[in-house]
Amino acid sequence: MSSLTAIFGSSDEKPVEESEKLLQLYWNRAELKKEFAGLRDEEYRLKDLVKQKDGAVARVQQKLDHLERLLYDPDWVYNVIIYYQLRNLNLRCQSKIEKFAEQIKQQREQRQHGQVLNDWNAQSSREAAGVDAQIGEQRLQVQLLEDKLQAERHRLATMSRCMRVLRGRSVTANLDALANAVEVAQRQEEALLMQYDGLLSRLPPDTEGLDVATKRLINFMILAYAQHLFLHFGKGGLAGLAKESGDKSVGAINYGDKDDCDQIIARIRKRTESLEKATDLADVLRQRAKLIAAQAEFRHDSDAVPVSATVATVFRISEAGIIREKDANLLGENYWNLANILSR
């Protein structure tokens, strides 16, 4: 019987092999289903992406067609030019505020980092001076112990034979104690030296982010500069026209005939050139920022951006220091993209 089993195999082995094969097929089928589902989802995602791209291309083409029709029309061609001139003015003012905001932020961060670094250096210097003083004291202690040890050795060496018999054991014990004390004192000195080197090799701490109070001060300065641009380009209504060009599409605004458009271009050029000639701007901005801060209110103590309605007063400050107020909610109407420029 055993020989037959060896030749033909056990009858129980075949069901086991078949069950293992069935399980393997089941697992393979499950994996294929997962891969197929993943490929199907990827197909749907790519189709949606193609639709979005096609829609974006179609919208751009509609804009180009609309612009082309406007340029064909002699009554609208100058309006198109003015629209893009004002749009450029709007983007230019936005860029100026962004650069101004970045400069203010960097100045505050550098000032904060400098203060943190100065405090850290002062603390490190105090700690290093304390350890250095301990090293000096420890070296003096080691020197004293070494002197005592040397004196005891000399004393033992100069003793007569009789004295060595009578007192030699106590002197030897004293020498061992002094030698141990010297060794302990030297180890303490080495530990202090390692501590001192560690203090000197420490890296300064990382600078933390600006606090809410500092962010508010930065925002007041940004709002002050935004008001400066609003007042500068407010003459002739350029500020409002520039903002309108950023909110509306080309062809939605009629600026008039050719003469009207030429006058707008002349005003843009004149006000843009005079903008760079402003002097003593820093003092005016600081004064205006203080006036804004005096009226600003916040919804929460953790907010850095004020409620727009509380900073809706524009302050015009003359060279004589005379202050005039004007209602204009630059933040609420998002002039120069202020909502995205202010620190939060």
Protein Blocks (a to p, Z undefined) as FASTA:
>chain_A
ZZmmmmnopaklmmmmmmmmmmmmmmmmmmmmmmmmmmmmmmmmmmmmmmmmmmmmmmmm
mmmmmmmmmmmpmklmmmmmmmmmmmmmmmmmmmmmmmmmmmmmmmmmmmmmmmmmmmmm
mmmmmmmmmmmmmmmmmmmmmmmmmmmmmmmmmmmmmpcfklmmmmmmmmmmmmmmmmmm
mmmmmmmmmmmmmmmmmmmmpccdddddddfklmmmmmmmmmmmmmmmmmmmmggolmmm
mmmmmmpcehiacebjfklmmmmmmmmmmmmmmmmmpghklmmmmmmmmmmmmmpccfbf
kbcbdcfklmmcccdddfkopacdddddfklnopghlmmmpcZZ
